[in-house]
Amino acid sequence: MLVLETFPPALGILSPSQFCLKADALLTLSGLPFARETALPQKAPLGKLPVLRDGAERLADSVRIERHLRLAHGFDADAGLDARARGEAQAYRCMLEEHLYFIMHHTRWIARPEITREVFLGRLPEAVREAAFAQIQAKMARDLEGQGLGRHAEEDLLAFGRADLEALALRLGEGPFFFGETPHSIDTTLFGFLENLVTIALDGPLEAAARAHPELVAFCARFRERVYGG
Ligand SMILES: N[C@@H](CCC(=O)N[C@@H](CS)C(=O)NCC(=O)O)C(=O)O
């Protein structure tokens, strides 16, 4: 049995982690039976979630999960795509996972800590919540500083994020999916990120920017309907 270890649902969506939601969407799209389990990143092989358990194997990272589904279970989310399309998908995936991700990180952990503290750590006893949050926030700030985006001013980060969202909306258009009628792996990445901006019960400038693009809002509803049945 395949078991997907993720952060639990929050704020009206299946996971407030873009990568966990992407992996969930990929597995759901595959049609393979799997179970969901809530886990802690500290216990994951690379210290991050999602993780896929397959028998004795524990696979960390959504990209490795995707490869494992292809090689070990015969599910190729990108079947039928030529090399050029695969290359384009890779470029958009990197834009989301290596750029927009860090901007979202900033908006959630640095710019609006009062919201995320309650949302992500609300279940911890009050006595330890503040200290735990301070520790995580310091790690996020270090990550952002090392990656480089954390060195920019808030307004510049928002402008970078808005540019990503505009590019996505233009590329996606009416869709229905990134490459037409059928969802592929890039659509699972898109869903993981856009649900976390469009559908999530958070209201900030980046969420507002995403919701201002009807193409992105429609994509979320369409993907949910097609892959999750609503
Ligand atoms: N490249 C990884 C990224 C996974 C990732 O960044 N996960 C975040 C949640 S969205 C995490 O577990 N962070 C915990 C931490 O850094 O302590 C993937 O594709 O799965």
Ligand as a Chemical Component Dictionary entry (heavy atoms), coordinates in Angstrom:
data_LIG
# 
_chem_comp.id                   LIG 
_chem_comp.type                 NON-POLYMER 
_chem_comp.pdbx_formal_charge   0 
_chem_comp.three_letter_code    LIG 
# 
loop_
_chem_comp_atom.comp_id 
_chem_comp_atom.atom_id 
_chem_comp_atom.alt_atom_id 
_chem_comp_atom.type_symbol 
_chem_comp_atom.charge 
_chem_comp_atom.model_Cartn_x 
_chem_comp_atom.model_Cartn_y 
_chem_comp_atom.model_Cartn_z 
_chem_comp_atom.pdbx_ordinal 
LIG N1  N1  N 0 11.633 19.882 -3.152 1  
LIG C1  C1  C 0 10.725 19.392 -2.148 2  
LIG C2  C2  C 0 10.262 20.549 -1.272 3  
LIG C3  C3  C 0 9.437  20.112 -0.064 4  
LIG C4  C4  C 0 9.234  21.241 0.927  5  
LIG O1  O1  O 0 9.822  22.326 0.808  6  
LIG N2  N2  N 0 8.394  20.992 1.933  7  
LIG C5  C5  C 0 8.149  21.960 2.962  8  
LIG C6  C6  C 0 6.636  22.194 3.115  9  
LIG S1  S1  S 0 5.948  23.009 1.710  10 
LIG C7  C7  C 0 8.630  21.428 4.300  11 
LIG O2  O2  O 0 8.451  20.268 4.627  12 
LIG N3  N3  N 0 9.243  22.294 5.105  13 
LIG C8  C8  C 0 9.647  21.944 6.432  14 
LIG C9  C9  C 0 10.967 22.538 6.797  15 
LIG O3  O3  O 0 11.654 23.110 5.935  16 
LIG O4  O4  O 0 11.297 22.407 7.979  17 
LIG C10 C10 C 0 9.559  18.665 -2.843 18 
LIG O5  O5  O 0 9.393  18.818 -4.060 19 
LIG O6  O6  O 0 8.880  17.865 -2.190 20 
# 
loop_
_chem_comp_bond.comp_id 
_chem_comp_bond.atom_id_1 
_chem_comp_bond.atom_id_2 
_chem_comp_bond.value_order 
_chem_comp_bond.pdbx_ordinal 
LIG N1  C1  SING 1  
LIG C1  C2  SING 2  
LIG C1  C10 SING 3  
LIG C2  C3  SING 4  
LIG C3  C4  SING 5  
LIG C4  O1  DOUB 6  
LIG C4  N2  SING 7  
LIG N2  C5  SING 8  
LIG C5  C6  SING 9  
LIG C5  C7  SING 10 
LIG C6  S1  SING 11 
LIG C7  O2  DOUB 12 
LIG C7  N3  SING 13 
LIG N3  C8  SING 14 
LIG C8  C9  SING 15 
LIG C9  O3  DOUB 16 
LIG C9  O4  SING 17 
LIG C10 O5  DOUB 18 
LIG C10 O6  SING 19 
# 
